[in-house]
Amino acid sequence: CADWLTALNARPKDQPFFLWLAALDPHRPYDEGILEKPHGANDVRLPPYVPDTPEVRKDMALYYDEATRLDRFVGDVMEGVRDQGIAQNTLILFISDNGRPFPRDKTTLYDSGIRTPMFAVWKDTIAPQSVCKELVSSIDLGAGFLELAGVKQPSSMDGKSFAPLLKNPGKSIRNYCFAEKHWHDYEDHSRAVRSHRYKYILNDYNDLPMTPPADAVRGPVFQAMLKLHQAGKLKAQQQQCLTLPRPREELYELVSDPHELNNLAHHDAYQTVLKKHRDILQSWRLATNDTIPAMRTPDEFDRQTGGVTPARIRPRPSKAQMKKTVLKE
C-alpha cells in the first residue's frame, strides 16, 4: 500500500492522471496472523457448493482476513485522494477480475466466477450509497474511461461506455454479457451469455472436469472435497468440480437459483428460453470469429494434487512440442 501512496503523491500535479493499482490480496497462499482481530470459523458464510468442515471454514476465514486488509489499503488510497484535495475531480473504481480462488468460483462461468465487485466513488457526481443493478462487462471499462476523458471511442473498439450509469444507475447499457473460459492451469473451453434473469453456458470440452485453479486445488477446500467424494460423503450439489461428463449445455434461472445449482437445460418448460440464449451466444461467436482450437493444450498441473506436470515449460513451446514432451515423460 505504501507503493500506491507513493505513486499517487509522485504524479504530475498539473496534469490529468490515470492510476491502476493492482493488489496481491486476496490471492493464495494465505497467512495467519495478518490482522489483530482475525475472522473466526463462525464469522464466514459458506456457499452451498462447498462442504461445511472445520478446514473449509478456516480457509474461508483467512480469505476474509485478506479481503479486510485489502479494504484498509483501499481506504488509505481514498484518504490520500481527499488529502490532496482532488476527490471532486477524481473517479475511484474498485473492481475485481474474477471470483475468489475457491472451487467453483474463480475460472468458472458461474456468477461466483464472473460476477465481480464494482464500487465507484466520485464526490458530488455519484450519489452516496446508490446501487446499480444493470449489466456491465469488463470491456465496457475502456469505453467509459474514454467518454469521461472526452475522447471518442474508436469504431474498432468493443464495449459500451459505463459512464451514464454513474449519474443514472437505472439506465441500461446492455441486455447481455458474454463470458469465456479458454485455459487457466488446465485445459477447458466454455462460453456463456448472461441476461438479467438467465445464464446459458456451453461446455465444448465437457469430457474434462471443471477443475479449479491449481492454487485452489492445492488448498484445503478442494482437498477436503476430494476426501469426502472418495468416501461417498460429498453432497450432490458439491460435486460439480468432479463430475464427468459435464453437461454440454447449462441453463439457470438466476433469481430463484443464484448459486446456479439447478440446470434447466433439459426442462420442457424452458426450451424457448434455452433456444433464445443459445442463438444469442452463437451469433456472438460468429461475430467475434470464435473458434474451437484444433489441438488441446496439455494440463500444466495435476488435477487432484495441483502439482506441476511435465507440460509446465517456460518459455512456453507450441502445443505440439508440449505434447511430445508429455509423451516422453
VEXBATOR-865861 format. One record per residue (C-alpha): residue number from 1; residue in one letter; x, y, z negated. Coordinates in steps of 0.2 Angstrom, whole numbers. Last residue first. Layout:
N
<NUM, A, <X, Y, Z>>
...
END
This chain:
329
<329, E, <39, -192, 99>>
<328, K, <42, -193, 117>>
<327, L, <23, -191, 120>>
<326, V, <22, -175, 110>>
<325, T, <37, -168, 120>>
<324, K, <29, -173, 137>>
<323, K, <13, -165, 131>>
<322, M, <22, -149, 127>>
<321, Q, <30, -148, 144>>
<320, A, <13, -149, 152>>
<319, K, <6, -136, 141>>
<318, S, <20, -124, 146>>
<317, P, <33, -120, 133>>
<316, R, <31, -109, 117>>
<315, P, <47, -101, 111>>
<314, R, <45, -109, 99>>
<313, I, <38, -127, 98>>
<312, R, <24, -134, 87>>
<311, A, <20, -148, 98>>
<310, P, <30, -160, 87>>
<309, T, <17, -158, 74>>
<308, V, <17, -147, 58>>
<307, G, <7, -152, 43>>
<306, G, <-10, -146, 40>>
<305, T, <-14, -163, 31>>
<304, Q, <-30, -169, 40>>
<303, R, <-30, -160, 57>>
<302, D, <-11, -162, 59>>
<301, F, <-4, -145, 66>>
<300, E, <2, -139, 83>>
<299, D, <-13, -148, 92>>
<298, P, <-9, -151, 110>>
<297, T, <-16, -139, 123>>
<296, R, <-29, -146, 135>>
<295, M, <-27, -145, 154>>
<294, A, <-38, -138, 167>>
<293, P, <-44, -125, 156>>
<292, I, <-63, -121, 155>>
<291, T, <-67, -105, 164>>
<290, D, <-74, -88, 160>>
<289, N, <-74, -76, 175>>
<288, T, <-81, -62, 164>>
<287, A, <-97, -60, 174>>
<286, L, <-99, -79, 176>>
<285, R, <-97, -82, 158>>
<284, W, <-109, -68, 154>>
<283, S, <-122, -75, 165>>
<282, Q, <-120, -92, 157>>
<281, L, <-122, -84, 139>>
<280, I, <-138, -76, 145>>
<279, D, <-145, -92, 153>>
<278, R, <-141, -102, 137>>
<277, H, <-149, -89, 126>>
<276, K, <-165, -89, 137>>
<275, K, <-165, -108, 138>>
<274, L, <-164, -111, 119>>
<273, V, <-178, -98, 116>>
<272, T, <-189, -107, 128>>
<271, Q, <-184, -124, 120>>
<270, Y, <-188, -118, 103>>
<269, A, <-204, -128, 99>>
<268, D, <-198, -144, 106>>
<267, H, <-183, -145, 94>>
<266, H, <-167, -151, 102>>
<265, A, <-157, -135, 100>>
<264, L, <-164, -131, 83>>
<263, N, <-148, -135, 73>>
<262, N, <-152, -132, 54>>
<261, L, <-137, -127, 44>>
<260, E, <-134, -110, 51>>
<259, H, <-129, -101, 35>>
<258, P, <-142, -88, 38>>
<257, D, <-157, -100, 41>>
<256, S, <-173, -91, 38>>
<255, V, <-167, -75, 47>>
<254, L, <-154, -83, 58>>
<253, E, <-164, -95, 68>>
<252, Y, <-150, -106, 74>>
<251, L, <-146, -115, 91>>
<250, E, <-132, -127, 94>>
<249, E, <-127, -136, 110>>
<248, R, <-114, -150, 113>>
<247, P, <-117, -156, 96>>
<246, R, <-101, -162, 88>>
<245, P, <-95, -179, 91>>
<244, L, <-89, -182, 78>>
<243, T, <-92, -173, 61>>
<242, L, <-78, -168, 50>>
<241, C, <-79, -149, 50>>
<240, Q, <-98, -151, 50>>
<239, Q, <-98, -162, 34>>
<238, Q, <-104, -150, 21>>
<237, Q, <-123, -150, 26>>
<236, A, <-123, -169, 25>>
<235, K, <-116, -169, 7>>
<234, L, <-99, -177, 4>>
<233, K, <-100, -192, -8>>
<232, G, <-95, -206, 4>>
<231, A, <-78, -208, -5>>
<230, Q, <-69, -203, 11>>
<229, H, <-80, -188, 13>>
<228, L, <-77, -183, -5>>
<227, K, <-58, -184, -3>>
<226, L, <-59, -175, 14>>
<225, M, <-70, -161, 6>>
<224, A, <-57, -159, -8>>
<223, Q, <-43, -157, 4>>
<222, F, <-53, -144, 14>>
<221, V, <-56, -134, -2>>
<220, P, <-38, -136, -10>>
<219, G, <-29, -128, 5>>
<218, R, <-18, -137, 18>>
<217, V, <-33, -137, 30>>
<216, A, <-36, -119, 26>>
<215, D, <-18, -115, 31>>
<214, A, <-20, -125, 47>>
<213, P, <-36, -116, 52>>
<212, P, <-52, -125, 51>>
<211, T, <-55, -141, 61>>
<210, M, <-72, -142, 70>>
<209, P, <-69, -160, 76>>
<208, L, <-65, -163, 94>>
<207, D, <-77, -173, 106>>
<206, N, <-87, -157, 107>>
<205, Y, <-74, -149, 118>>
<204, D, <-86, -138, 128>>
<203, N, <-96, -133, 112>>
<202, L, <-110, -120, 117>>
<201, I, <-117, -110, 103>>
<200, Y, <-133, -100, 103>>
<199, K, <-137, -89, 88>>
<198, Y, <-154, -81, 85>>
<197, R, <-163, -67, 77>>
<196, H, <-153, -51, 81>>
<195, S, <-145, -59, 96>>
<194, R, <-130, -69, 96>>
<193, V, <-121, -77, 110>>
<192, A, <-108, -91, 108>>
<191, R, <-94, -100, 117>>
<190, S, <-83, -114, 112>>
<189, H, <-66, -122, 117>>
<188, D, <-55, -131, 104>>
<187, E, <-37, -136, 102>>
<186, Y, <-30, -134, 85>>
<185, D, <-18, -120, 77>>
<184, H, <-31, -107, 84>>
<183, W, <-37, -111, 101>>
<182, H, <-50, -104, 113>>
<181, K, <-65, -98, 102>>
<180, E, <-77, -86, 110>>
<179, A, <-90, -73, 104>>
<178, F, <-104, -63, 113>>
<177, C, <-115, -50, 105>>
<176, Y, <-132, -47, 112>>
<175, N, <-145, -33, 112>>
<174, R, <-133, -19, 112>>
<173, I, <-132, 0, 107>>
<172, S, <-147, 1, 96>>
<171, K, <-150, 17, 86>>
<170, G, <-155, 13, 68>>
<169, P, <-139, 19, 61>>
<168, N, <-141, 37, 68>>
<167, K, <-126, 48, 63>>
<166, L, <-113, 34, 63>>
<165, L, <-123, 23, 75>>
<164, P, <-120, 35, 90>>
<163, A, <-101, 32, 89>>
<162, F, <-102, 13, 92>>
<161, S, <-97, 15, 110>>
<160, K, <-101, 1, 121>>
<159, G, <-88, -11, 126>>
<158, D, <-78, -16, 141>>
<157, M, <-65, -4, 150>>
<156, S, <-64, -4, 169>>
<155, S, <-76, 10, 170>>
<154, P, <-64, 21, 160>>
<153, Q, <-72, 28, 144>>
<152, K, <-72, 47, 145>>
<151, V, <-61, 55, 131>>
<150, G, <-69, 67, 118>>
<149, A, <-60, 60, 104>>
<148, L, <-76, 53, 96>>
<147, E, <-80, 45, 113>>
<146, L, <-63, 37, 115>>
<145, F, <-64, 30, 97>>
<144, G, <-81, 23, 101>>
<143, A, <-76, 14, 117>>
<142, G, <-61, 6, 108>>
<141, L, <-72, 0, 94>>
<140, D, <-86, -8, 105>>
<139, I, <-75, -22, 110>>
<138, S, <-76, -28, 92>>
<137, S, <-95, -30, 94>>
<136, V, <-109, -21, 86>>
<135, L, <-126, -27, 83>>
<134, E, <-138, -16, 73>>
<133, K, <-141, -17, 55>>
<132, C, <-134, 0, 49>>
<131, V, <-135, 4, 31>>
<130, S, <-133, 22, 23>>
<129, Q, <-125, 23, 7>>
<128, P, <-118, 40, 10>>
<127, A, <-125, 48, 26>>
<126, I, <-111, 49, 39>>
<125, T, <-106, 66, 45>>
<124, D, <-103, 77, 29>>
<123, K, <-88, 66, 24>>
<122, W, <-84, 52, 36>>
<121, V, <-84, 34, 29>>
<120, A, <-87, 18, 39>>
<119, F, <-88, 0, 32>>
<118, M, <-88, -14, 44>>
<117, P, <-87, -31, 37>>
<116, T, <-87, -47, 48>>
<115, R, <-100, -58, 56>>
<114, I, <-88, -69, 67>>
<113, G, <-83, -83, 55>>
<112, S, <-97, -84, 42>>
<111, D, <-109, -79, 56>>
<110, Y, <-105, -96, 65>>
<109, L, <-93, -95, 79>>
<108, T, <-79, -104, 69>>
<107, T, <-61, -98, 68>>
<106, K, <-63, -92, 50>>
<105, D, <-78, -99, 41>>
<104, R, <-82, -117, 42>>
<103, P, <-68, -122, 30>>
<102, F, <-60, -107, 22>>
<101, P, <-49, -93, 28>>
<100, R, <-62, -79, 26>>
<99, G, <-71, -73, 42>>
<98, N, <-63, -64, 56>>
<97, D, <-55, -48, 62>>
<96, S, <-60, -37, 47>>
<95, I, <-65, -19, 47>>
<94, F, <-64, -4, 36>>
<93, L, <-66, 12, 46>>
<92, I, <-61, 30, 40>>
<91, L, <-67, 44, 51>>
<90, T, <-57, 60, 47>>
<89, N, <-62, 78, 49>>
<88, Q, <-71, 81, 33>>
<87, A, <-59, 70, 23>>
<86, I, <-44, 81, 29>>
<85, G, <-40, 90, 12>>
<84, Q, <-23, 81, 10>>
<83, D, <-29, 74, -7>>
<82, R, <-45, 68, 1>>
<81, V, <-35, 57, 14>>
<80, G, <-24, 51, 0>>
<79, E, <-39, 46, -11>>
<78, M, <-45, 36, 4>>
<77, V, <-28, 27, 5>>
<76, D, <-28, 23, -13>>
<75, G, <-46, 16, -12>>
<74, V, <-41, 5, 2>>
<73, F, <-27, -2, -9>>
<72, R, <-39, -5, -23>>
<71, D, <-51, -14, -11>>
<70, L, <-36, -25, -6>>
<69, R, <-33, -30, -24>>
<68, T, <-51, -35, -25>>
<67, A, <-51, -45, -10>>
<66, E, <-35, -54, -16>>
<65, D, <-44, -58, -33>>
<64, Y, <-59, -64, -24>>
<63, Y, <-49, -76, -14>>
<62, L, <-41, -82, -30>>
<61, A, <-59, -85, -37>>
<60, M, <-63, -95, -21>>
<59, D, <-48, -107, -24>>
<58, K, <-53, -109, -42>>
<57, R, <-71, -113, -37>>
<56, V, <-65, -126, -24>>
<55, E, <-54, -134, -37>>
<54, P, <-68, -135, -50>>
<53, T, <-80, -143, -38>>
<52, D, <-95, -137, -29>>
<51, P, <-93, -144, -12>>
<50, V, <-93, -132, 4>>
<49, Y, <-107, -130, 16>>
<48, P, <-119, -122, 3>>
<47, P, <-109, -106, 2>>
<46, L, <-101, -104, -15>>
<45, R, <-104, -89, -26>>
<44, V, <-89, -84, -37>>
<43, D, <-89, -77, -55>>
<42, N, <-91, -94, -64>>
<41, A, <-74, -100, -59>>
<40, G, <-66, -85, -66>>
<39, H, <-60, -69, -57>>
<38, P, <-44, -61, -63>>
<37, K, <-43, -47, -76>>
<36, E, <-25, -40, -75>>
<35, L, <-25, -45, -57>>
<34, I, <-11, -53, -47>>
<33, G, <-10, -68, -59>>
<32, E, <-12, -82, -48>>
<31, D, <-5, -82, -30>>
<30, Y, <-15, -86, -14>>
<29, P, <-7, -93, 2>>
<28, R, <-17, -88, 12>>
<27, H, <-23, -71, 19>>
<26, P, <-33, -59, 8>>
<25, D, <-23, -48, 8>>
<24, L, <-10, -46, 22>>
<23, A, <-17, -29, 27>>
<22, A, <-16, -20, 43>>
<21, L, <-17, -1, 43>>
<20, W, <-21, 7, 60>>
<19, L, <-18, 26, 60>>
<18, F, <-25, 38, 73>>
<17, F, <-20, 56, 72>>
<16, P, <-25, 73, 78>>
<15, Q, <-10, 85, 77>>
<14, D, <-4, 99, 66>>
<13, K, <1, 89, 51>>
<12, P, <12, 77, 60>>
<11, R, <10, 60, 50>>
<10, A, <23, 57, 36>>
<9, N, <10, 58, 22>>
<8, L, <-1, 44, 30>>
<7, A, <14, 33, 34>>
<6, T, <20, 35, 16>>
<5, L, <3, 31, 10>>
<4, W, <2, 15, 20>>
<3, D, <19, 10, 15>>
<2, A, <15, 12, -3>>
<1, C, <0, 0, 0>>
END
